[in-house]
Amino acid sequence: MKLRKTLTLLCVTAATALLVTAAGSQTNPLVSKTYLDGEFRAALVADTDALLKRYADEFGGRLSQRMYGAVPVAPADASGFTEARNKYLSVAGGTSVIIAAGTRFTVFDAVPAELSSTGPGLVDLTAGATVLDRAAVEVPPDEEPPEYSPVSGTLAAGHTYFAQADSLLRLDTWDAARLLVSGGYYTEVLAHPAFRDVLRTDWFYKAVDFVQLRAYFEGDAGKFSPSGTMNRAMFVTVLHRIAGAPEPSSMISPFSDVTDPDEWYYKAVLWCAERGIAQGDNGKFSPVRAVSREQMATFFYRYAQTAGDADGVSGAKAEAFPDFADVSDYARDAFRWACDRGVITGSDGKLIPKKSSTRAQVAQMTLNYLGS
Protein backbone atom coordinates (compact mmCIF):
# COMPACT_ATOMS: atom_id res chain seq x y z
CA MET A 1 0.00 0.00 0.00
CA LYS A 2 2.84 2.37 0.89
CA LEU A 3 4.51 1.59 -2.41
CA ARG A 4 1.32 2.40 -4.34
CA LYS A 5 0.81 5.70 -2.50
CA THR A 6 4.44 6.66 -3.01
CA LEU A 7 4.32 5.97 -6.73
CA THR A 8 1.01 7.86 -7.07
CA LEU A 9 2.49 10.88 -5.30
CA LEU A 10 5.57 10.78 -7.52
CA CYS A 11 3.46 10.57 -10.63
CA VAL A 12 1.26 13.50 -9.54
CA THR A 13 4.34 15.56 -8.67
CA ALA A 14 5.89 14.80 -12.05
CA ALA A 15 2.66 15.67 -13.81
CA THR A 16 2.35 18.97 -11.94
CA ALA A 17 5.93 19.87 -12.80
CA LEU A 18 5.33 19.17 -16.43
CA LEU A 19 2.11 21.19 -16.43
CA VAL A 20 3.80 24.17 -14.82
CA THR A 21 6.66 23.95 -17.27
CA ALA A 22 4.27 23.68 -20.20
CA ALA A 23 1.99 26.48 -19.03
CA GLY A 24 4.84 28.86 -18.26
CA SER A 25 6.84 28.31 -21.37
CA GLN A 26 6.93 30.81 -24.17
CA THR A 27 6.24 28.17 -26.80
CA ASN A 28 3.20 26.80 -24.96
CA PRO A 29 1.62 29.65 -22.96
CA LEU A 30 -1.61 27.63 -22.61
CA VAL A 31 -2.12 23.91 -21.94
CA SER A 32 -4.13 22.44 -24.79
CA LYS A 33 -5.93 19.09 -24.92
CA THR A 34 -3.79 18.15 -27.90
CA TYR A 35 -0.65 18.75 -25.89
CA LEU A 36 -1.95 16.73 -22.92
CA ASP A 37 -2.95 13.78 -25.12
CA GLY A 38 0.27 13.89 -27.07
CA GLU A 39 3.66 15.00 -25.81
CA PHE A 40 2.66 15.31 -22.15
CA ARG A 41 1.11 11.84 -21.96
CA ALA A 42 4.09 10.21 -23.70
CA ALA A 43 6.57 11.98 -21.40
CA LEU A 44 4.61 11.01 -18.29
CA VAL A 45 4.38 7.35 -19.32
CA ALA A 46 8.11 7.22 -20.10
CA ASP A 47 9.07 8.84 -16.79
CA THR A 48 6.76 6.54 -14.82
CA ASP A 49 8.06 3.41 -16.58
CA ALA A 50 11.65 4.44 -15.88
CA LEU A 51 10.82 5.09 -12.22
CA LEU A 52 9.06 1.74 -11.81
CA LYS A 53 11.90 -0.12 -13.50
CA ARG A 54 14.55 1.53 -11.33
CA TYR A 55 12.54 0.83 -8.19
CA ALA A 56 11.91 -2.79 -9.19
CA ASP A 57 15.58 -3.37 -9.98
CA GLU A 58 16.83 -1.83 -6.76
CA PHE A 59 14.15 -3.32 -4.50
CA GLY A 60 14.31 -6.74 -6.16
CA GLY A 61 18.08 -6.86 -5.86
CA ARG A 62 18.09 -5.79 -2.22
CA LEU A 63 15.31 -8.22 -1.34
CA SER A 64 17.11 -11.12 -3.03
CA GLN A 65 20.38 -10.21 -1.34
CA ARG A 66 18.74 -9.83 2.09
CA MET A 67 16.71 -13.05 1.88
CA TYR A 68 18.94 -15.36 -0.13
CA GLY A 69 22.41 -13.86 -0.10
CA ALA A 70 22.83 -13.22 -3.81
CA VAL A 71 21.95 -10.96 -6.69
CA PRO A 72 22.44 -11.94 -10.32
CA VAL A 73 26.19 -12.07 -10.87
CA ALA A 74 27.96 -13.22 -14.00
CA PRO A 75 30.20 -16.27 -13.39
CA ALA A 76 33.94 -15.68 -13.18
CA ASP A 77 34.22 -17.46 -16.49
CA ALA A 78 31.28 -15.74 -18.17
CA SER A 79 32.15 -16.86 -21.69
CA GLY A 80 29.02 -18.21 -23.30
CA PHE A 81 26.71 -16.95 -20.54
CA THR A 82 23.76 -14.74 -21.49
CA GLU A 83 22.20 -12.09 -19.27
CA ALA A 84 18.44 -12.50 -19.29
CA ARG A 85 15.39 -10.66 -18.00
CA ASN A 86 12.08 -12.43 -18.57
CA LYS A 87 13.70 -14.65 -21.20
CA TYR A 88 11.60 -17.62 -22.31
CA LEU A 89 13.63 -20.68 -23.25
CA SER A 90 12.43 -23.69 -25.18
CA VAL A 91 15.20 -26.21 -24.61
CA ALA A 92 15.67 -29.25 -26.82
CA GLY A 93 16.15 -32.69 -25.31
CA GLY A 94 19.76 -33.64 -24.70
CA THR A 95 20.68 -30.08 -23.73
CA SER A 96 21.65 -28.78 -20.30
CA VAL A 97 21.02 -25.28 -18.99
CA ILE A 98 23.56 -23.85 -16.55
CA ILE A 99 22.08 -21.30 -14.15
CA ALA A 100 24.40 -18.81 -12.40
CA ALA A 101 24.16 -17.56 -8.81
CA GLY A 102 21.43 -15.05 -8.05
CA THR A 103 19.31 -16.10 -11.00
CA ARG A 104 15.56 -16.46 -10.62
CA PHE A 105 13.76 -18.80 -13.00
CA THR A 106 10.57 -20.79 -13.49
CA VAL A 107 10.33 -24.32 -14.89
CA PHE A 108 7.22 -25.32 -16.82
CA ASP A 109 8.21 -28.97 -17.12
CA ALA A 110 9.74 -31.14 -14.39
CA VAL A 111 13.50 -31.39 -15.05
CA PRO A 112 16.35 -33.26 -13.33
CA ALA A 113 18.77 -30.81 -11.73
CA GLU A 114 22.13 -30.78 -10.01
CA LEU A 115 23.50 -28.12 -7.68
CA SER A 116 27.27 -27.86 -7.85
CA SER A 117 30.03 -25.40 -7.00
CA THR A 118 30.07 -24.17 -3.38
CA GLY A 119 26.52 -22.83 -3.22
CA PRO A 120 24.47 -23.36 -0.05
CA GLY A 121 21.36 -24.48 -1.88
CA LEU A 122 18.52 -23.70 -4.21
CA VAL A 123 15.41 -21.88 -2.97
CA ASP A 124 11.99 -23.00 -4.16
CA LEU A 125 10.13 -19.67 -4.01
CA THR A 126 6.80 -21.34 -4.76
CA ALA A 127 7.05 -23.81 -1.91
CA GLY A 128 8.99 -21.48 0.39
CA ALA A 129 11.73 -24.03 1.06
CA THR A 130 15.36 -24.74 0.30
CA VAL A 131 15.87 -27.65 -2.07
CA LEU A 132 19.05 -29.34 -3.30
CA ASP A 133 20.60 -28.32 0.01
CA ARG A 134 24.35 -28.77 -0.08
CA ALA A 135 24.49 -28.58 3.71
CA ALA A 136 22.72 -31.94 3.75
CA VAL A 137 25.73 -33.67 2.16
CA GLU A 138 27.24 -35.96 4.77
CA VAL A 139 30.97 -35.53 5.26
CA PRO A 140 32.97 -37.88 7.52
CA PRO A 141 34.19 -36.06 10.66
CA ASP A 142 37.83 -36.64 9.80
CA GLU A 143 37.53 -35.18 6.29
CA GLU A 144 37.28 -31.67 4.91
CA PRO A 145 34.10 -30.81 2.96
CA PRO A 146 34.84 -31.43 -0.73
CA GLU A 147 35.03 -28.39 -2.97
CA TYR A 148 32.62 -30.03 -5.36
CA SER A 149 29.74 -31.87 -3.71
CA PRO A 150 26.95 -32.19 -6.26
CA VAL A 151 23.40 -32.60 -4.99
CA SER A 152 20.82 -33.97 -7.42
CA GLY A 153 17.06 -33.83 -7.57
CA THR A 154 14.11 -32.97 -9.77
CA LEU A 155 12.60 -29.49 -10.03
CA ALA A 156 8.80 -29.34 -9.98
CA ALA A 157 6.79 -28.10 -12.94
CA GLY A 158 5.29 -24.65 -12.40
CA HIS A 159 7.65 -23.72 -9.56
CA THR A 160 9.90 -20.68 -9.43
CA TYR A 161 13.42 -21.07 -8.05
CA PHE A 162 16.31 -18.90 -6.94
CA ALA A 163 19.99 -19.94 -7.07
CA GLN A 164 21.72 -18.76 -3.91
CA ALA A 165 25.17 -17.18 -3.62
CA ASP A 166 28.12 -19.07 -5.14
CA SER A 167 25.76 -21.65 -6.62
CA LEU A 168 25.95 -23.12 -10.07
CA LEU A 169 22.92 -25.11 -11.14
CA ARG A 170 22.74 -27.57 -14.00
CA LEU A 171 19.37 -28.55 -15.45
CA ASP A 172 19.54 -31.73 -17.55
CA THR A 173 16.76 -31.75 -20.12
CA TRP A 174 16.69 -35.22 -21.63
CA ASP A 175 13.24 -34.33 -22.95
CA ALA A 176 12.22 -30.94 -24.34
CA ALA A 177 11.65 -28.42 -21.55
CA ARG A 178 10.45 -24.84 -21.11
CA LEU A 179 11.98 -22.27 -18.77
CA LEU A 180 11.47 -18.62 -17.96
CA VAL A 181 14.58 -16.83 -16.69
CA SER A 182 13.19 -13.83 -14.76
CA GLY A 183 16.59 -12.28 -14.16
CA GLY A 184 20.19 -13.47 -14.12
CA TYR A 185 22.63 -15.43 -16.25
CA TYR A 186 22.35 -18.74 -18.06
CA THR A 187 24.00 -20.74 -20.79
CA GLU A 188 23.04 -23.82 -22.75
CA VAL A 189 25.46 -26.70 -23.30
CA LEU A 190 25.23 -30.09 -24.92
CA ALA A 191 24.41 -32.65 -22.26
CA HIS A 192 26.86 -35.54 -21.95
CA PRO A 193 25.90 -38.19 -21.43
CA ALA A 194 22.41 -37.78 -22.86
CA PHE A 195 20.96 -40.73 -20.96
CA ARG A 196 18.08 -40.30 -18.56
CA ASP A 197 19.41 -43.09 -16.30
CA VAL A 198 22.90 -41.59 -15.85
CA LEU A 199 23.36 -38.73 -13.39
CA ARG A 200 26.51 -36.72 -12.80
CA THR A 201 26.52 -37.97 -9.21
CA ASP A 202 26.81 -41.63 -10.32
CA TRP A 203 30.22 -43.25 -9.82
CA PHE A 204 30.23 -44.34 -13.48
CA TYR A 205 29.29 -40.93 -14.93
CA LYS A 206 32.78 -40.07 -16.23
CA ALA A 207 33.19 -43.52 -17.74
CA VAL A 208 29.84 -43.38 -19.54
CA ASP A 209 30.63 -39.85 -20.70
CA PHE A 210 33.99 -41.09 -22.03
CA VAL A 211 32.62 -44.05 -24.01
CA GLN A 212 29.60 -42.15 -25.30
CA LEU A 213 31.57 -39.19 -26.64
CA ARG A 214 33.74 -41.62 -28.61
CA ALA A 215 30.75 -43.70 -29.77
CA TYR A 216 32.15 -46.88 -28.21
CA PHE A 217 28.81 -47.53 -26.50
CA GLU A 218 25.28 -46.73 -27.52
CA GLY A 219 22.07 -46.54 -25.54
CA ASP A 220 18.51 -47.51 -26.31
CA ALA A 221 15.45 -45.25 -26.08
CA GLY A 222 17.42 -42.59 -24.22
CA LYS A 223 18.78 -45.02 -21.64
CA PHE A 224 22.26 -46.43 -21.08
CA SER A 225 21.11 -49.26 -18.77
CA PRO A 226 24.21 -49.08 -16.53
CA SER A 227 23.20 -52.11 -14.46
CA GLY A 228 22.37 -54.17 -17.54
CA THR A 229 24.50 -57.23 -18.24
CA MET A 230 27.17 -56.95 -20.93
CA ASN A 231 27.05 -59.79 -23.43
CA ARG A 232 29.82 -61.10 -25.68
CA ALA A 233 28.49 -59.43 -28.82
CA MET A 234 28.39 -56.05 -27.08
CA PHE A 235 31.92 -56.41 -25.78
CA VAL A 236 33.63 -57.32 -29.07
CA THR A 237 31.67 -54.50 -30.70
CA VAL A 238 33.22 -52.07 -28.22
CA LEU A 239 36.71 -53.37 -29.07
CA HIS A 240 35.93 -53.12 -32.77
CA ARG A 241 34.85 -49.49 -32.37
CA ILE A 242 37.94 -48.67 -30.32
CA ALA A 243 39.99 -49.91 -33.26
CA GLY A 244 38.08 -47.57 -35.58
CA ALA A 245 35.50 -50.11 -36.84
CA PRO A 246 37.70 -51.53 -39.64
CA GLU A 247 36.26 -53.89 -42.22
CA PRO A 248 37.03 -57.61 -41.75
CA SER A 249 39.14 -59.23 -44.44
CA SER A 250 36.42 -61.77 -45.15
CA MET A 251 32.67 -61.69 -44.68
CA ILE A 252 32.53 -65.46 -44.09
CA SER A 253 31.91 -66.21 -40.41
CA PRO A 254 33.89 -68.95 -38.65
CA PHE A 255 31.08 -69.41 -36.11
CA SER A 256 27.92 -71.43 -36.68
CA ASP A 257 25.83 -69.04 -34.53
CA VAL A 258 26.98 -65.84 -36.26
CA THR A 259 25.61 -66.16 -39.77
CA ASP A 260 23.54 -63.07 -40.53
CA PRO A 261 25.57 -60.25 -42.14
CA ASP A 262 22.82 -57.80 -41.18
CA GLU A 263 23.32 -58.36 -37.45
CA TRP A 264 24.76 -55.23 -35.79
CA TYR A 265 27.65 -57.22 -34.30
CA TYR A 266 28.48 -59.36 -37.37
CA LYS A 267 31.49 -57.39 -38.65
CA ALA A 268 32.84 -56.87 -35.13
CA VAL A 269 32.81 -60.60 -34.40
CA LEU A 270 34.49 -61.41 -37.72
CA TRP A 271 37.16 -58.73 -37.27
CA CYS A 272 37.95 -59.90 -33.72
CA ALA A 273 38.05 -63.52 -34.86
CA GLU A 274 40.55 -62.72 -37.63
CA ARG A 275 42.91 -61.23 -35.04
CA GLY A 276 42.53 -63.99 -32.50
CA ILE A 277 40.65 -61.78 -30.05
CA ALA A 278 37.42 -63.83 -30.28
CA GLN A 279 37.98 -67.57 -30.48
CA GLY A 280 34.68 -69.10 -29.43
CA ASP A 281 34.00 -72.62 -28.18
CA ASN A 282 33.14 -75.69 -30.27
CA GLY A 283 32.62 -73.55 -33.35
CA LYS A 284 30.21 -71.19 -31.62
CA PHE A 285 30.67 -67.62 -30.42
CA SER A 286 27.55 -67.39 -28.20
CA PRO A 287 26.94 -63.69 -28.92
CA VAL A 288 24.07 -63.14 -26.45
CA ARG A 289 25.70 -64.96 -23.55
CA ALA A 290 26.82 -62.74 -20.69
CA VAL A 291 30.56 -62.03 -20.79
CA SER A 292 32.30 -63.10 -17.59
CA ARG A 293 35.02 -61.01 -16.00
CA GLU A 294 37.71 -63.49 -17.03
CA GLN A 295 36.42 -63.56 -20.61
CA MET A 296 36.39 -59.78 -20.65
CA ALA A 297 39.94 -59.62 -19.31
CA THR A 298 40.98 -62.06 -22.01
CA PHE A 299 39.32 -60.04 -24.78
CA PHE A 300 41.03 -56.90 -23.52
CA TYR A 301 44.39 -58.66 -23.22
CA ARG A 302 44.25 -60.12 -26.73
CA TYR A 303 43.28 -56.71 -28.11
CA ALA A 304 46.24 -55.17 -26.29
CA GLN A 305 48.51 -57.81 -27.80
CA THR A 306 47.43 -56.83 -31.31
CA ALA A 307 48.09 -53.19 -30.38
CA GLY A 308 51.54 -53.99 -28.95
CA ASP A 309 50.53 -53.01 -25.42
CA ALA A 310 50.81 -56.28 -23.53
CA ASP A 311 54.49 -56.46 -22.58
CA GLY A 312 56.28 -55.77 -19.32
CA VAL A 313 53.74 -57.31 -16.95
CA SER A 314 54.83 -58.46 -13.49
CA GLY A 315 51.62 -60.21 -12.44
CA ALA A 316 52.12 -59.45 -8.75
CA LYS A 317 48.96 -57.36 -8.40
CA ALA A 318 46.65 -60.04 -9.80
CA GLU A 319 48.29 -62.85 -7.84
CA ALA A 320 47.81 -60.90 -4.61
CA PHE A 321 44.03 -61.30 -4.82
CA PRO A 322 42.74 -64.12 -2.57
CA ASP A 323 40.66 -65.69 -5.36
CA PHE A 324 43.30 -65.63 -8.10
CA ALA A 325 43.33 -69.44 -7.92
CA ASP A 326 39.71 -69.37 -9.17
CA VAL A 327 40.79 -67.84 -12.48
CA SER A 328 40.72 -70.29 -15.40
CA ASP A 329 44.13 -71.20 -16.82
CA TYR A 330 43.42 -69.48 -20.16
CA ALA A 331 42.66 -66.17 -18.41
CA ARG A 332 45.49 -65.95 -15.86
CA ASP A 333 47.90 -63.98 -18.05
CA ALA A 334 45.00 -61.73 -19.04
CA PHE A 335 44.26 -60.95 -15.38
CA ARG A 336 47.95 -60.36 -14.68
CA TRP A 337 48.01 -57.81 -17.50
CA ALA A 338 44.65 -56.21 -16.64
CA CYS A 339 45.51 -55.74 -12.97
CA ASP A 340 48.98 -54.46 -13.75
CA ARG A 341 47.56 -51.87 -16.18
CA GLY A 342 44.79 -50.86 -13.81
CA VAL A 343 42.05 -52.02 -16.18
CA ILE A 344 40.65 -54.29 -13.45
CA THR A 345 40.96 -53.20 -9.84
CA GLY A 346 38.85 -55.86 -8.20
CA SER A 347 35.52 -55.75 -6.41
CA ASP A 348 35.41 -55.86 -2.60
CA GLY A 349 39.01 -57.07 -2.64
CA LYS A 350 38.37 -59.93 -5.05
CA LEU A 351 38.62 -60.69 -8.76
CA ILE A 352 35.41 -62.79 -8.92
CA PRO A 353 36.46 -64.07 -12.38
CA LYS A 354 33.31 -66.08 -13.14
CA LYS A 355 30.89 -63.24 -12.44
CA SER A 356 29.35 -61.29 -15.31
CA SER A 357 29.93 -57.56 -15.72
CA THR A 358 27.48 -54.69 -16.05
CA ARG A 359 27.62 -52.10 -18.80
CA ALA A 360 28.71 -49.48 -16.28
CA GLN A 361 31.60 -51.68 -15.12
CA VAL A 362 32.76 -52.33 -18.68
CA ALA A 363 32.55 -48.60 -19.44
CA GLN A 364 34.76 -47.96 -16.40
CA MET A 365 37.27 -50.61 -17.48
CA THR A 366 37.35 -49.08 -20.95
CA LEU A 367 38.15 -45.71 -19.41
CA ASN A 368 40.78 -47.33 -17.19
CA TYR A 369 42.49 -48.81 -20.24
CA LEU A 370 42.24 -45.96 -22.75
CA GLY A 371 42.25 -43.04 -20.35
CA SER A 372 45.43 -44.01 -18.52
N, C-alpha and C positions, 0 to 999 in steps of 0.2 A: 504493500500500500504506500509506504514511504517513497519507494522507487517511482511509483506512478505519479504521485504528487510532485516529486522533484522534477521529473521529466516534463510534466505539464507546465510547471512554473517556468522552467527553462525555455520551453517552446513559446509561451506567452511573452516572456521577456524578449526573446529574439524577434518575435513578430512585432512587438511594440517598437523595438529599436529600428527595425526595417521600415515601419510605417512613418516614424518620425523622420528618418533619413529621407524617405521618399517624399513626404509632404514638405520638407524644408529645403529640398534641393531646387536649384534654379531650373533644371531640365524638367522636373515633375513637381510644379508648385501645388498641384491638386492630386489626390489619390483617386484614380479612376478604376472602375470595375474591370476594365481590360487589363490594367496593370496588375490588379490583385489576382486575377485568374491566370495571368501569364507569368511574368518574370518573378513577382513576389511569391507566388505559390511554388514555383520551381526552386527558388532559392531557399525557402523555408523547408521544403521536403529534403533537399540536399543537406542542409545544416542539421536537421533532425536525424537523418540517417547516419551522418558522420558521428554525431554525438552518441547515438545508440550503439554504434559499432565500437567506438572507443571505450564506452562504459562496459559493454559486454566482454571485450577483450581483456580489459584490466580486471574486472570483477571475476570473470571466469578463470583467469590465470591465478589470481590471488586465492580464490576458493579452492582450486585444484591443489595449489601448493600447500595451503593450510591443512586441507583434509587428507591429501594423499602423498604429499612430499615431492611433487614433480609438476613441472609445466612442460609443454612440448619442447623438446630439445633435440636437435639433429645429432645423430650418433657421431662419435669421434671420426670414424671412417664413413662419411656421409655420401660416398660415391654410389650413385645408383638410387639413393633415397629421394623420395618426392615429398614436398611439403603439401599437405592437403587440408582443405576446409570444406566440409560437407561434400566430400568426394565419394561418389558411388562407384563401387568396383564390382564388376562381374568377372569372377575368376574362373578360369578353365580348370578342369580336373588335372591332377598331376602338377599343380603349381602351388608353391608356398608363398605366403605373405608374411613379411617380417615387419613387426610393429615396434617402433621405438618408444623409449620412455616418455611418459607424459601424454601419450596419444589416447584420445577417446574414440571409440568405434562401436558400431552396432553390427551384429551378425544376424542375417536373415535365415541362414541355414545352419544347423548344428555342424560344427567343424572340430576335428581333433586339434589340440593345441599343445604347445610346449613352452614353458617359461624357462629361460636360460639366463646367462650373465649372472650378475650379483643382485638382481632385483629382489625386493622383499615379497612380492606377490602381485597378483592381478585382482583388481577390485571389480566385482559384479555390481554395477550401479543399480541395476534393476532389482536384484535380490537384496542389496544392501549388505553384502558379505565379501570377504576376501577369498578368492579361489586360487588354485595353483600356488599355494602358500609355500615358499621356499623354506620358511622357518620350520615346516613340518618334516623336512628331510632329516632322518636320523643319522647322526654322526657318532661313531664310537668315542668314548670319553678320552681316549689316548691319542686321538687324531685331530688334526686341524680341519675345519670345514673346507671342503674342496672349492676351488675358485669357480668351477663349473658344475653345478648340481641341477641338472634339468628336472623339472617336475611336469608331468604330462596329465592331460585330462581332455574333456570335451566341453566346448563352449555351447551354451544353450541358444537355440533359435529365438530371435526376437529380443535378446538381452543386450544391454549396452555395457561396455567394459572400459576400464581405465588402467593403463599400464603404469605402475608406480615407478619411483625414481630408480635409475640404474638398471631397469628391466629391459629385456629384449625378448619379445614374444614371437614365436613362430606358429603360424596357422597352416596346417597341412590339408590342402583341399584335394583329396583323391577324387571326389566328385565335384561338379561345378558348384560354386558357392557365390553368395552375394554379400557384400559388406558396404557399410557406410562409415567412412572415416570423418568424424565430426571436426577433428582438429589434431594435427600432429604430423608425424613422418612415417612413411611406409615404403616398402619396396617389394617387388615380386621376383621370385627366383624359381628356377626349375627344381621341382622336388625330386630328390634322390634319397632313397629309392622310392619309386612311385607304387608302393604296395600298401594296401590298407591294413595288412597284418604285420607290418614292420614299423616299429616306433624307434625314434632316436635314442630312447632310453634302454632299448634291448641290447643285450651283450653282443649280439651278432650283427648289429646295425652296420658297423663299418665294413664287415665282411660282405654283407649283402650289397651294400653300396658299391664296393669294389668290383664284385663279379657282375653286377647289373650294368655298371657304366661301361664295362668291356664286353658286354653281351655274351659272357660265358654261361650265365644262367638266364632263364626266362620264367615268367610267372604265368598264371592262368586266371582269367577273369579278375584281374587287378589284385591277385593274391600271390604271395611267394610260397606260402605253406612251409614255414621254417621248421615245423615239427614233423613234416611229412618224411616218409622213408625214401632214401635215395636208392634207386635201382641201378642195375649194371648198365643198362642202355643210357640212362641219364649221365652216369659217371664218365663213360668213354666219350660221350658227346661233349662234355666239358673239356676233356683233354684234347679232343679234336679241334674245338674252338680256340683253345689256348695256342695251339699250333698254327692258327690262322685258317682253319677249315680247308685244308688242301684236298684235292681230288685223289681218290685211291687210284692205284695203277690199273686195277682191274675191277670191273663191276660184278664179277662172279664171286658169290659168297662162299666161304669155306664152312659155314655152319648151316646145319639142316633146319634150324629154327629162325634163321634170318634170311628170308628169301624174297621179300617184297621191296623192290627198289624205291617204292614210294613212301616207305616208312621213314619218319623223321630221323631215325638213328642209323639208317642203313649204311650211308657213306662213312659215318664215324666208326662203326664196327669194322667195316672192311679196311679202313685206313689203319686202325689200331692193330688189326690182325696182321696186316702186311709188315708191320714193324715189331711184331712180337709182343706188343703191349697186351692185347687180348688173345688168349689162347684157348679158352673154352674147356669143355670136359665131354669126352665121348662124342665129339663132333657137334656139340651144341653150345651155344653161347648163353642161353637163358637170360634174355634181355630184360624181362620184367621181374626177375628175382632180386630181392634186396641185396645190395652189396655189403658184405661184412667189412669190418675194419681192417682185417688182414688182407682181404682182396683189394680194398681201396689202397692200402699201403703198397701193395704189389703193383697195382696199376700206376701209381705215382712213381714208384721206383723205376719201373721199366721205361716210363716216359722220360725220366731224368737220365737214364742210361742213353737213350737215343739223342738226348740234348747235350750229352757230355758233362752231366752234372751229378755223377754218382760216385765219384772217387773220393779218397781221403776220409773214409768213415771209420771211426774207432769202435762203435758198437757198445761202448760202456753205458751210455744213457739208457738204451733199451734193455740191456741185460740187468740193469739195476731194479727194474720193475718186478714185483713179487710174482706176477703171473706170466713172465716171459716164457716159462716152460710150456704154457698153454698155446703158444703160437705154433702153427703148423710149420713143418720144415721148409716148405717152399716160400714162406713169407718171412722167415727170420732175418735174412739180409735186408729185406725191404723195411722191416721195423727198425733195424739198426740204422739204416740210412734216414728214415723218416724222423726218428727221435733225435738223431744227431743234427739234422737240419732244422729242427723245430717245427716240422710239419705236423707231427703228432706229439702232444704233450701229456697225454694220458687223461683219464677221467677218474676222479677220487683216488688218485695214486695208483691206478691200474691201467693196463693196456686193453683189457677186455676184447681180445682179438676176434672172437666169434660173433660179437654183437653187431647189429646193423647200425648205420649212421643216418642221422637226419640231414635234411638239405641245409639247415643252418650250420651244422658241424662241418659238412663238406665245404661250404662256402668259407668258413673260417680256416680250414686246412689249406684251401686254395690261396687265401690271402697270406697265410703263414709261409707258403712255398714261394709265391711270386712276389710278395711284398717285402721279403727279407733282403 
